[in-house]
């Protein structure tokens, strides 16, 4: 069975896996994402390829940003701002002489869930990935919808405050990612931000820490508000929540509670939407990137 090197390039780490065509992860690991320049990212990818070049048929990549997958071009890199107007596939192939595909990370998460995960049995759905920013994917008629310029699902850019529309700090990606949850807890608990991660937050939350539960309620209320906004436009049957913290049942419990609270404002008619965790959680982007590679190169 053919094998592939699959990469999920995030704002803090590049997750990598050797996978087969059935999406079995044979080996996996992660390295730190370089934040200085695109050449450093290419070398990280190249070093990983060097480890597996005798075993893999190609490289499948999930990455942030607005991408032209046909051209292999990054119009923007999301949090990796050096990936702006870059012929990223060409640069990678100059270092790694194999087939290379790229796809947006949120769309990869959606592809994984449609292929083998929590969205196999629905037609219209949304995936929200709580990472460094907010990844996303829109599924319409079981296809990941890209829109006229591949911008569909770029939830990080959604504006949150009508009074400060020109302020980038009031976009969902800037204020609503998992990193912002950790920062808020660190601030309230007067801790070093490096000491606060998802494990710490949910350990304390599950113990009933009232300050952290209040922060979690506010954090999930913002997520719920955007789910309701997206309902008004797309009316999905299901919303799948991804990212590392989606493994926490308490997170989903609070999101559902707040979605129900907002939905009460619809009056007599209350559109229903199921909120579920992504089946593959932190591996969604890897599995979706592989699926994109297999379908794109078929």
LONU-739533 format. One record per residue (C-alpha): x, y, z. Coordinates in nm, 4 decimals. Layout:
BEGIN
<node><u>X</u><v>Y</v><w>Z</w></node>
...
This chain:
BEGIN
<node><u>0.0000</u><v>0.0000</v><w>0.0000</w></node>
<node><u>0.1306</u><v>0.3453</v><w>-0.0922</w></node>
<node><u>0.2429</u><v>0.5789</v><w>0.1827</w></node>
<node><u>0.2504</u><v>0.9554</v><w>0.2105</w></node>
<node><u>0.4104</u><v>1.2276</v><w>0.4199</w></node>
<node><u>0.1266</u><v>1.4413</v><w>0.5545</w></node>
<node><u>0.1868</u><v>1.7784</v><w>0.7204</w></node>
<node><u>-0.0390</u><v>2.0037</v><w>0.9239</w></node>
<node><u>0.1298</u><v>2.3439</v><w>0.9414</w></node>
<node><u>-0.0051</u><v>2.5427</v><w>1.2338</w></node>
<node><u>0.0791</u><v>2.8675</v><w>1.4056</w></node>
<node><u>0.2977</u><v>2.6982</v><w>1.6660</w></node>
<node><u>0.3820</u><v>2.3494</v><w>1.5374</w></node>
<node><u>0.4163</u><v>2.1502</v><w>1.2174</w></node>
<node><u>0.2522</u><v>1.8144</v><w>1.2845</w></node>
<node><u>0.3677</u><v>1.5389</v><w>1.0552</w></node>
<node><u>0.2647</u><v>1.1806</v><w>0.9900</w></node>
<node><u>0.3481</u><v>0.8919</v><w>0.7641</w></node>
<node><u>0.0098</u><v>0.7615</v><w>0.6488</w></node>
<node><u>-0.1281</u><v>0.5011</v><w>0.4120</w></node>
<node><u>-0.4209</u><v>0.5340</v><w>0.1710</w></node>
<node><u>-0.6663</u><v>0.4202</v><w>0.4386</w></node>
<node><u>-0.5677</u><v>0.7150</v><w>0.6595</w></node>
<node><u>-0.3828</u><v>0.4903</v><w>0.9027</w></node>
<node><u>-0.1218</u><v>0.6937</v><w>1.0878</w></node>
<node><u>0.1939</u><v>0.4812</v><w>1.0887</w></node>
<node><u>0.4233</u><v>0.7378</v><w>1.2502</w></node>
<node><u>0.3649</u><v>1.0888</v><w>1.3771</w></node>
<node><u>0.5364</u><v>1.3762</v><w>1.5516</w></node>
<node><u>0.5716</u><v>1.7529</v><w>1.5502</w></node>
<node><u>0.8345</u><v>2.0226</v><w>1.5199</w></node>
<node><u>0.8182</u><v>2.3918</v><w>1.5949</w></node>
<node><u>0.6792</u><v>2.6144</v><w>1.3192</w></node>
<node><u>0.9351</u><v>2.8745</v><w>1.2085</w></node>
<node><u>0.7927</u><v>3.2242</v><w>1.2306</w></node>
<node><u>1.0651</u><v>3.4263</v><w>1.0575</w></node>
<node><u>1.0532</u><v>3.3558</v><w>0.6822</w></node>
<node><u>0.9188</u><v>3.1150</v><w>0.4218</w></node>
<node><u>1.2671</u><v>2.9769</v><w>0.3522</w></node>
<node><u>1.2800</u><v>2.8453</v><w>0.7084</w></node>
<node><u>0.9465</u><v>2.6699</v><w>0.6630</w></node>
<node><u>1.0667</u><v>2.5100</v><w>0.3384</w></node>
<node><u>1.3721</u><v>2.3763</v><w>0.5184</w></node>
<node><u>1.1597</u><v>2.2280</v><w>0.7965</w></node>
<node><u>0.9466</u><v>2.0541</v><w>0.5327</w></node>
<node><u>1.2598</u><v>1.9427</v><w>0.3517</w></node>
<node><u>1.4133</u><v>1.7963</v><w>0.6665</w></node>
<node><u>1.0983</u><v>1.5935</v><w>0.7304</w></node>
<node><u>1.0943</u><v>1.4748</v><w>0.3706</w></node>
<node><u>1.4571</u><v>1.3643</v><w>0.4027</w></node>
<node><u>1.3512</u><v>1.1246</v><w>0.6803</w></node>
<node><u>1.0843</u><v>0.9571</v><w>0.4662</w></node>
<node><u>1.1851</u><v>1.0132</v><w>0.1034</w></node>
<node><u>1.2488</u><v>0.6437</v><w>0.0357</w></node>
<node><u>0.9079</u><v>0.5457</v><w>0.1750</w></node>
<node><u>0.6542</u><v>0.8014</v><w>0.0500</w></node>
<node><u>0.4873</u><v>0.8778</v><w>-0.2836</w></node>
<node><u>0.4223</u><v>1.2442</v><w>-0.2133</w></node>
<node><u>0.3526</u><v>1.5202</v><w>0.0380</w></node>
<node><u>0.0026</u><v>1.6298</v><w>0.1426</w></node>
<node><u>-0.0138</u><v>1.9600</v><w>0.3294</w></node>
<node><u>-0.2738</u><v>2.1342</v><w>0.5420</w></node>
<node><u>-0.1874</u><v>2.4967</v><w>0.6099</w></node>
<node><u>-0.3529</u><v>2.8261</v><w>0.7048</w></node>
<node><u>-0.4367</u><v>3.0992</v><w>0.4602</w></node>
<node><u>-0.6231</u><v>3.1662</v><w>0.1372</w></node>
<node><u>-0.4859</u><v>2.9182</v><w>-0.1143</w></node>
<node><u>-0.5148</u><v>2.8437</v><w>-0.4849</w></node>
<node><u>-0.4776</u><v>2.4669</v><w>-0.4743</w></node>
<node><u>-0.4696</u><v>2.4359</v><w>-0.8542</w></node>
<node><u>-0.1801</u><v>2.6762</v><w>-0.8877</w></node>
<node><u>-0.0112</u><v>2.5824</v><w>-0.5596</w></node>
<node><u>-0.0184</u><v>2.9458</v><w>-0.4564</w></node>
<node><u>-0.0713</u><v>3.1112</v><w>-0.1171</w></node>
<node><u>-0.2490</u><v>3.4457</v><w>-0.1450</w></node>
<node><u>-0.2166</u><v>3.4820</v><w>0.2305</w></node>
<node><u>-0.0753</u><v>3.2716</v><w>0.5098</w></node>
<node><u>-0.3100</u><v>3.3528</v><w>0.7951</w></node>
<node><u>-0.0994</u><v>3.3745</v><w>1.1093</w></node>
<node><u>0.2079</u><v>3.2853</v><w>0.8990</w></node>
<node><u>0.2226</u><v>3.6244</v><w>0.7344</w></node>
<node><u>0.5373</u><v>3.5425</v><w>0.5376</w></node>
<node><u>0.3241</u><v>3.3063</v><w>0.3258</w></node>
<node><u>0.1708</u><v>3.5954</v><w>0.1326</w></node>
<node><u>0.1837</u><v>3.5902</v><w>-0.2472</w></node>
<node><u>0.4082</u><v>3.2833</v><w>-0.2455</w></node>
<node><u>0.4378</u><v>3.0015</v><w>-0.5009</w></node>
<node><u>0.4518</u><v>2.7637</v><w>-0.2082</w></node>
<node><u>0.4213</u><v>2.4316</v><w>-0.3941</w></node>
<node><u>0.6925</u><v>2.5306</v><w>-0.6417</w></node>
<node><u>0.9281</u><v>2.6209</v><w>-0.3566</w></node>
<node><u>0.8581</u><v>2.2934</v><w>-0.1766</w></node>
<node><u>0.9106</u><v>2.0880</v><w>-0.4916</w></node>
<node><u>1.2438</u><v>2.2555</v><w>-0.5547</w></node>
<node><u>1.3499</u><v>2.1079</v><w>-0.2198</w></node>
<node><u>1.1402</u><v>1.7874</v><w>-0.2302</w></node>
<node><u>1.1068</u><v>1.6405</v><w>-0.5837</w></node>
<node><u>0.7711</u><v>1.4642</v><w>-0.5402</w></node>
<node><u>0.4023</u><v>1.5416</v><w>-0.5878</w></node>
<node><u>0.2891</u><v>1.8072</v><w>-0.3394</w></node>
<node><u>-0.0638</u><v>1.9258</v><w>-0.2662</w></node>
<node><u>-0.1843</u><v>2.2034</v><w>-0.0381</w></node>
<node><u>-0.5239</u><v>2.2803</v><w>0.1116</w></node>
<node><u>-0.6478</u><v>2.5238</v><w>0.3734</w></node>
<node><u>-0.6444</u><v>2.3775</v><w>0.7254</w></node>
<node><u>-1.0099</u><v>2.4439</v><w>0.8018</w></node>
<node><u>-1.1156</u><v>2.2894</v><w>0.4724</w></node>
<node><u>-0.8954</u><v>1.9883</v><w>0.5487</w></node>
<node><u>-1.0735</u><v>1.9420</v><w>0.8802</w></node>
<node><u>-1.4062</u><v>1.9530</v><w>0.6968</w></node>
<node><u>-1.2852</u><v>1.7043</v><w>0.4340</w></node>
<node><u>-1.1795</u><v>1.4606</v><w>0.7061</w></node>
<node><u>-1.5166</u><v>1.4785</v><w>0.8790</w></node>
<node><u>-1.7101</u><v>1.4359</v><w>0.5530</w></node>
<node><u>-1.4860</u><v>1.1463</v><w>0.4440</w></node>
<node><u>-1.4757</u><v>0.9382</v><w>0.7595</w></node>
<node><u>-1.5935</u><v>1.1433</v><w>1.0533</w></node>
<node><u>-1.8860</u><v>1.3180</v><w>1.2153</w></node>
<node><u>-2.0324</u><v>1.4623</v><w>0.8930</w></node>
<node><u>-2.0664</u><v>1.1448</v><w>0.6871</w></node>
<node><u>-2.4456</u><v>1.1374</v><w>0.7171</w></node>
<node><u>-2.5404</u><v>1.5041</v><w>0.6647</w></node>
<node><u>-2.5618</u><v>1.7269</v><w>0.3577</w></node>
<node><u>-2.4948</u><v>2.0730</v><w>0.5005</w></node>
<node><u>-2.2562</u><v>2.1396</v><w>0.7863</w></node>
<node><u>-1.9909</u><v>2.3651</v><w>0.9335</w></node>
<node><u>-1.6563</u><v>2.2817</v><w>1.0916</w></node>
<node><u>-1.5027</u><v>2.5237</v><w>1.3433</w></node>
<node><u>-1.1436</u><v>2.4538</v><w>1.4499</w></node>
<node><u>-1.0298</u><v>2.6250</v><w>1.7686</w></node>
<node><u>-0.6563</u><v>2.6668</v><w>1.7260</w></node>
<node><u>-0.4173</u><v>2.9605</v><w>1.7218</w></node>
<node><u>-0.6944</u><v>3.1338</v><w>1.5300</w></node>
<node><u>-1.0310</u><v>3.0029</v><w>1.4107</w></node>
<node><u>-1.0126</u><v>2.7552</v><w>1.1254</w></node>
<node><u>-1.3254</u><v>2.6717</v><w>0.9369</w></node>
<node><u>-1.4958</u><v>2.4790</v><w>0.6642</w></node>
<node><u>-1.8396</u><v>2.5035</v><w>0.5052</w></node>
<node><u>-2.0008</u><v>2.1888</v><w>0.3660</w></node>
<node><u>-2.2886</u><v>2.2227</v><w>0.1201</w></node>
<node><u>-2.4412</u><v>1.9150</v><w>-0.0427</w></node>
<node><u>-2.1527</u><v>1.7092</v><w>0.1015</w></node>
<node><u>-1.8917</u><v>1.9202</v><w>-0.0790</w></node>
<node><u>-1.6508</u><v>2.1572</v><w>0.0932</w></node>
<node><u>-1.7555</u><v>2.4978</v><w>-0.0344</w></node>
<node><u>-1.4746</u><v>2.7342</v><w>-0.1351</w></node>
<node><u>-1.6584</u><v>3.0311</v><w>-0.2821</w></node>
<node><u>-1.5534</u><v>3.2657</v><w>-0.5607</w></node>
<node><u>-1.2023</u><v>3.3285</v><w>-0.4225</w></node>
<node><u>-1.1482</u><v>3.0315</v><w>-0.1885</w></node>
<node><u>-1.2353</u><v>3.2535</v><w>0.1103</w></node>
<node><u>-1.5380</u><v>3.0580</v><w>0.2341</w></node>
<node><u>-1.4723</u><v>2.9284</v><w>0.5839</w></node>
<node><u>-1.2180</u><v>3.1968</v><w>0.6775</w></node>
<node><u>-1.3952</u><v>3.2468</v><w>1.0085</w></node>
<node><u>-1.0950</u><v>3.4167</v><w>1.1690</w></node>
<node><u>-1.1757</u><v>3.7316</v><w>0.9694</w></node>
<node><u>-1.5346</u><v>3.7631</v><w>1.0943</w></node>
<node><u>-1.5995</u><v>4.0948</v><w>1.2708</w></node>
<node><u>-1.7312</u><v>4.0816</v><w>1.6258</w></node>
<node><u>-1.7889</u><v>4.4405</v><w>1.7360</w></node>
<node><u>-2.0093</u><v>4.6717</v><w>1.5321</w></node>
<node><u>-1.8731</u><v>4.9743</v><w>1.7165</w></node>
<node><u>-1.5112</u><v>4.8991</v><w>1.6172</w></node>
<node><u>-1.5337</u><v>4.7573</v><w>1.2694</w></node>
<node><u>-1.1911</u><v>4.8875</v><w>1.1669</w></node>
<node><u>-1.0108</u><v>4.7325</v><w>1.4643</w></node>
<node><u>-0.8463</u><v>4.3997</v><w>1.3811</w></node>
<node><u>-0.8474</u><v>4.3035</v><w>1.7466</w></node>
<node><u>-1.2209</u><v>4.2511</v><w>1.7168</w></node>
<node><u>-1.2010</u><v>3.9710</v><w>1.4623</w></node>
<node><u>-1.2930</u><v>3.6219</v><w>1.5742</w></node>
<node><u>-0.9477</u><v>3.4812</v><w>1.5017</w></node>
<node><u>-0.7710</u><v>3.7463</v><w>1.7076</w></node>
<node><u>-0.9962</u><v>3.7257</v><w>2.0117</w></node>
<node><u>-1.1569</u><v>3.3828</v><w>1.9988</w></node>
<node><u>-0.8891</u><v>3.1156</v><w>1.9506</w></node>
<node><u>-0.7731</u><v>2.8659</v><w>2.2118</w></node>
<node><u>-0.4669</u><v>3.0809</v><w>2.2808</w></node>
<node><u>-0.6906</u><v>3.3681</v><w>2.3854</w></node>
<node><u>-0.8728</u><v>3.1397</v><w>2.6298</w></node>
<node><u>-0.5395</u><v>3.0512</v><w>2.7908</w></node>
<node><u>-0.4333</u><v>3.4173</v><w>2.8016</w></node>
<node><u>-0.7538</u><v>3.5210</v><w>2.9761</w></node>
<node><u>-0.7206</u><v>3.2471</v><w>3.2378</w></node>
<node><u>-0.3568</u><v>3.3418</v><w>3.2976</w></node>
<node><u>-0.4578</u><v>3.7058</v><w>3.3436</w></node>
<node><u>-0.7361</u><v>3.6301</v><w>3.5914</w></node>
<node><u>-0.5295</u><v>3.3747</v><w>3.7845</w></node>
<node><u>-0.2178</u><v>3.5972</v><w>3.7732</w></node>
<node><u>-0.0085</u><v>3.3203</v><w>3.6216</w></node>
<node><u>0.2641</u><v>3.3135</v><w>3.3600</w></node>
<node><u>0.0886</u><v>3.2426</v><w>3.0257</w></node>
<node><u>0.3381</u><v>2.9608</v><w>2.9644</w></node>
<node><u>0.1935</u><v>2.7820</v><w>3.2687</w></node>
<node><u>-0.1608</u><v>2.7784</v><w>3.1302</w></node>
<node><u>-0.2761</u><v>2.5317</v><w>2.8669</w></node>
<node><u>-0.5933</u><v>2.3406</v><w>2.7884</w></node>
<node><u>-0.5133</u><v>2.0655</v><w>3.0362</w></node>
<node><u>-0.4758</u><v>2.3165</v><w>3.3202</w></node>
<node><u>-0.7910</u><v>2.5068</v><w>3.2254</w></node>
<node><u>-1.0204</u><v>2.2065</v><w>3.2032</w></node>
<node><u>-0.8734</u><v>2.0326</v><w>3.5061</w></node>
<node><u>-0.9648</u><v>2.3384</v><w>3.7138</w></node>
<node><u>-1.2971</u><v>2.3869</v><w>3.5342</w></node>
<node><u>-1.4010</u><v>2.0287</v><w>3.5989</w></node>
<node><u>-1.3106</u><v>2.0801</v><w>3.9651</w></node>
<node><u>-1.5605</u><v>2.3670</v><w>3.9732</w></node>
<node><u>-1.3269</u><v>2.6680</v><w>3.9713</w></node>
<node><u>-1.5816</u><v>2.9507</v><w>3.9444</w></node>
<node><u>-1.3462</u><v>3.2054</v><w>3.7865</w></node>
<node><u>-1.2415</u><v>2.9668</v><w>3.5120</w></node>
<node><u>-1.5997</u><v>2.8511</v><w>3.4550</w></node>
<node><u>-1.7029</u><v>3.2147</v><w>3.4080</w></node>
<node><u>-1.4248</u><v>3.2650</v><w>3.1518</w></node>
<node><u>-1.5245</u><v>2.9429</v><w>2.9749</w></node>
<node><u>-1.8868</u><v>3.0552</v><w>2.9647</w></node>
<node><u>-1.7916</u><v>3.3873</v><w>2.8029</w></node>
<node><u>-1.5525</u><v>3.2160</v><w>2.5600</w></node>
<node><u>-1.8151</u><v>2.9652</v><w>2.4471</w></node>
<node><u>-2.0832</u><v>3.2340</v><w>2.4296</w></node>
<node><u>-1.8784</u><v>3.4017</v><w>2.1567</w></node>
<node><u>-1.8501</u><v>3.0699</v><w>1.9718</w></node>
<node><u>-2.2245</u><v>3.0139</v><w>2.0094</w></node>
<node><u>-2.3019</u><v>3.3620</v><w>1.8769</w></node>
<node><u>-2.1038</u><v>3.2936</v><w>1.5606</w></node>
<node><u>-2.2695</u><v>2.9528</v><w>1.5207</w></node>
<node><u>-2.6069</u><v>3.1274</v><w>1.5304</w></node>
<node><u>-2.4853</u><v>3.3883</v><w>1.2779</w></node>
<node><u>-2.3724</u><v>3.1074</v><w>1.0474</w></node>
<node><u>-2.7074</u><v>2.9340</v><w>1.0968</w></node>
<node><u>-2.8765</u><v>3.2450</v><w>0.9629</w></node>
<node><u>-2.6734</u><v>3.2204</v><w>0.6409</w></node>
<node><u>-2.6230</u><v>2.8480</v><w>0.5826</w></node>
<node><u>-2.8692</u><v>2.6683</v><w>0.8126</w></node>
<node><u>-2.6465</u><v>2.3624</v><w>0.8637</w></node>
<node><u>-2.7678</u><v>2.0356</v><w>1.0087</w></node>
<node><u>-2.4551</u><v>1.9943</v><w>1.2173</w></node>
<node><u>-2.1597</u><v>2.1943</v><w>1.3480</w></node>
<node><u>-1.8419</u><v>2.0005</v><w>1.4280</w></node>
<node><u>-1.5930</u><v>2.1559</v><w>1.6703</w></node>
<node><u>-1.2241</u><v>2.0724</v><w>1.6229</w></node>
<node><u>-0.8909</u><v>2.1604</v><w>1.7762</w></node>
<node><u>-0.7209</u><v>2.0115</v><w>2.0801</w></node>
<node><u>-0.9695</u><v>2.1475</v><w>2.3325</w></node>
<node><u>-1.2629</u><v>1.9900</v><w>2.1465</w></node>
<node><u>-1.1761</u><v>1.6681</v><w>2.3309</w></node>
<node><u>-1.3151</u><v>1.8288</v><w>2.6471</w></node>
<node><u>-1.6839</u><v>1.7366</v><w>2.7054</w></node>
<node><u>-1.7293</u><v>2.0489</v><w>2.9175</w></node>
<node><u>-1.6425</u><v>2.2727</v><w>2.6214</w></node>
<node><u>-1.9141</u><v>2.1136</v><w>2.4073</w></node>
<node><u>-2.1602</u><v>2.1291</v><w>2.6974</w></node>
<node><u>-2.1081</u><v>2.5045</v><w>2.7335</w></node>
<node><u>-2.1255</u><v>2.5702</v><w>2.3588</w></node>
<node><u>-2.4548</u><v>2.3797</v><w>2.3326</w></node>
<node><u>-2.5974</u><v>2.5623</v><w>2.6337</w></node>
<node><u>-2.5147</u><v>2.9007</v><w>2.4840</w></node>
<node><u>-2.6410</u><v>2.8073</v><w>2.1365</w></node>
<node><u>-2.9722</u><v>2.7068</v><w>2.2936</w></node>
<node><u>-2.9826</u><v>3.0345</v><w>2.4858</w></node>
<node><u>-2.9311</u><v>3.2427</v><w>2.1701</w></node>
<node><u>-3.1756</u><v>3.0299</v><w>1.9744</w></node>
<node><u>-3.4498</u><v>3.1221</v><w>2.2211</w></node>
<node><u>-3.4474</u><v>3.4652</v><w>2.0546</w></node>
<node><u>-3.5822</u><v>3.3166</v><w>1.7312</w></node>
<node><u>-3.9327</u><v>3.3098</v><w>1.8747</w></node>
<node><u>-4.1765</u><v>3.0314</v><w>1.7993</w></node>
<node><u>-3.9567</u><v>2.8793</v><w>1.5292</w></node>
<node><u>-3.6282</u><v>2.7469</v><w>1.6639</w></node>
<node><u>-3.3950</u><v>2.6081</v><w>1.3948</w></node>
<node><u>-3.2108</u><v>2.3068</v><w>1.5269</w></node>
<node><u>-2.8416</u><v>2.2427</v><w>1.4848</w></node>
<node><u>-2.6385</u><v>1.9632</v><w>1.6369</w></node>
<node><u>-2.3042</u><v>2.0617</v><w>1.7902</w></node>
<node><u>-2.0601</u><v>1.7707</v><w>1.7975</w></node>
<node><u>-1.6840</u><v>1.7231</v><w>1.8343</w></node>
<node><u>-1.4766</u><v>1.6473</v><w>1.5267</w></node>
<node><u>-1.4180</u><v>1.2731</v><w>1.5191</w></node>
<node><u>-1.0459</u><v>1.3041</v><w>1.4569</w></node>
<node><u>-0.9847</u><v>1.6139</v><w>1.6688</w></node>
<node><u>-0.6147</u><v>1.7038</v><w>1.6380</w></node>
<node><u>-0.5687</u><v>1.4621</v><w>1.3473</w></node>
<node><u>-0.8524</u><v>1.6082</v><w>1.1357</w></node>
<node><u>-0.6229</u><v>1.8322</v><w>0.9319</w></node>
<node><u>-0.3842</u><v>1.5458</v><w>0.8583</w></node>
<node><u>-0.6621</u><v>1.3138</v><w>0.7436</w></node>
<node><u>-0.8267</u><v>1.5853</v><w>0.5353</w></node>
<node><u>-0.4965</u><v>1.6791</v><w>0.3721</w></node>
<node><u>-0.4446</u><v>1.3152</v><w>0.2749</w></node>
<node><u>-0.7989</u><v>1.2900</v><w>0.1342</w></node>
<node><u>-0.7400</u><v>1.6060</v><w>-0.0685</w></node>
<node><u>-0.4146</u><v>1.4607</v><w>-0.2047</w></node>
<node><u>-0.5771</u><v>1.1303</v><w>-0.3002</w></node>
<node><u>-0.8701</u><v>1.2945</v><w>-0.4786</w></node>
<node><u>-0.6679</u><v>1.5764</v><w>-0.6356</w></node>
<node><u>-0.3972</u><v>1.3507</v><w>-0.7818</w></node>
<node><u>-0.6278</u><v>1.0627</v><w>-0.8814</w></node>
